[in-house]
Amino acid sequence: MKTKFDCLAVQVFFVSLLLSLPSLCASGQDLRKADNYTFQRGEKLEYRLYYDNFLPGYVTIGDASINIAENNVEIAGRNTMHIVGTAKSRRFFNLFFKINNRYETYIDEEAIVPWHFMRDVYEGGYERNESITFNQYENKAYTKGEII
């Protein structure tokens, strides 16, 4: 039986971040201002991913990290934070179920909304590459040139 390995630390962070983004102001070029007391530039979170087995107990099967870059990237005239999340299975477990995931997003520093999101996922043969560009001024998102 194949065991599906989800890199919850990374996936939960990005999914909850995207789902928690409130609606924007409807007044043209104005974006809301949100107080951010949660994360800041230069932060790095590191995780060990475990599999709970009844025989040997917890077995480390992978590593994950979330990094917020120190440098500023300007998108649409706005300062952004570049956040990168990765998750990889350890060498021995690659024989059974290889994981190699990378998530990146550029979040508006003042409004705490995304401008760009990318994911490159490989989980045991399943692959997904996706890139989404957000136009916060028009409340639209684009992938492969199409509005989603």
C-alpha positions in Angstrom: 0.0 0.0 0.0 1.4 3.4 -1.0 1.5 6.0 1.7 0.7 9.5 0.6 3.2 11.9 2.2 1.9 15.4 2.5 4.4 18.1 3.5 1.9 19.7 5.8 4.1 22.2 7.3 4.7 23.9 3.9 1.3 23.3 2.3 -0.7 24.4 5.3 1.3 27.6 5.6 0.7 28.6 2.0 -2.9 27.5 1.8 -3.9 29.2 5.0 -2.0 32.3 3.9 -3.9 32.5 0.6 -7.2 31.6 2.2 -6.9 34.2 4.9 -6.3 37.1 2.6 -9.3 39.4 2.9 -10.9 41.3 0.0 -9.3 44.4 -1.2 -10.7 47.9 -1.3 -12.7 48.6 -4.4 -11.2 52.1 -5.0 -9.0 51.7 -8.0 -5.3 51.9 -7.1 -5.7 51.9 -3.4 -4.8 48.7 -1.5 -5.6 48.2 2.1 -3.0 48.5 4.8 -2.7 45.6 7.2 -0.7 45.4 10.4 1.7 42.4 10.2 2.9 41.1 13.6 3.2 37.5 12.4 6.3 37.3 10.1 9.1 39.5 8.9 12.1 39.5 6.5 14.9 37.2 7.3 12.8 34.6 9.2 13.5 31.0 8.6 11.5 28.0 9.9 12.8 24.5 9.7 10.9 21.3 10.2 11.6 17.6 10.4 8.9 15.5 8.8 8.0 12.3 10.6 6.1 9.1 9.9 4.5 7.6 13.0 5.0 3.8 12.9 3.9 1.4 15.7 7.2 -0.6 15.5 10.1 1.9 15.7 8.0 4.9 16.6 8.6 8.2 14.9 10.9 8.0 11.8 12.3 11.1 10.2 11.4 10.9 6.5 12.0 14.4 5.3 12.8 18.0 5.9 10.9 21.2 5.2 11.7 24.9 5.5 10.0 28.3 5.0 12.3 31.3 4.3 11.5 34.9 4.0 14.2 36.7 2.0 16.0 39.7 3.4 16.0 41.6 0.1 13.1 43.6 -1.3 11.5 42.8 -4.7 9.3 45.5 -6.2 6.2 44.3 -8.1 3.6 46.7 -9.6 5.4 49.6 -7.7 4.9 47.9 -4.4 7.5 46.4 -2.0 7.1 42.6 -1.5 8.4 39.9 0.6 9.7 36.8 -1.2 8.7 33.6 0.7 10.0 30.2 -0.3 8.9 26.9 1.2 10.5 23.6 0.4 9.9 20.0 1.4 12.1 17.0 0.5 12.1 13.4 1.5 15.4 12.0 2.9 17.6 9.8 0.6 16.5 6.4 2.0 12.8 7.3 1.6 13.3 8.4 -2.0 13.4 4.7 -2.8 9.8 4.4 -1.8 8.1 7.7 -2.2 10.2 10.7 -3.4 9.1 14.2 -2.3 10.6 17.3 -3.8 8.3 20.4 -3.4 9.0 24.1 -3.8 6.5 26.9 -3.2 7.3 30.5 -3.7 5.2 33.6 -3.3 5.7 37.4 -3.4 3.5 39.1 -0.8 2.8 42.8 -0.7 4.6 44.1 2.4 1.9 46.6 3.3 -1.4 45.0 2.2 -0.3 41.3 2.9 -1.8 40.1 -0.4 -0.1 37.9 -3.0 1.3 39.3 -6.3 2.8 36.1 -7.6 2.6 32.4 -6.5 4.6 29.4 -7.9 4.6 25.8 -7.0 6.8 23.0 -8.3 5.6 19.7 -6.8 6.9 16.2 -7.2 5.3 13.6 -4.9 5.9 9.9 -5.7 5.4 10.4 -9.5 2.8 13.1 -9.2 4.0 16.3 -10.7 2.4 19.8 -10.7 4.0 23.0 -11.9 1.9 26.1 -11.5 2.4 29.9 -11.7 -0.2 32.4 -10.8 0.1 36.2 -11.2 -2.3 38.3 -9.2 -3.5 41.8 -10.3 -4.6 43.2 -7.0 -5.8 46.4 -8.5 -8.4 44.6 -10.7 -9.0 41.6 -8.4 -7.9 39.1 -11.0 -5.5 36.2 -11.1 -3.8 34.8 -14.2 -2.2 31.5 -15.0 -0.8 30.6 -18.4 -2.2 33.9 -19.7 -5.8 33.0 -18.8 -7.9 34.7 -16.1 -8.8 32.2 -13.3 
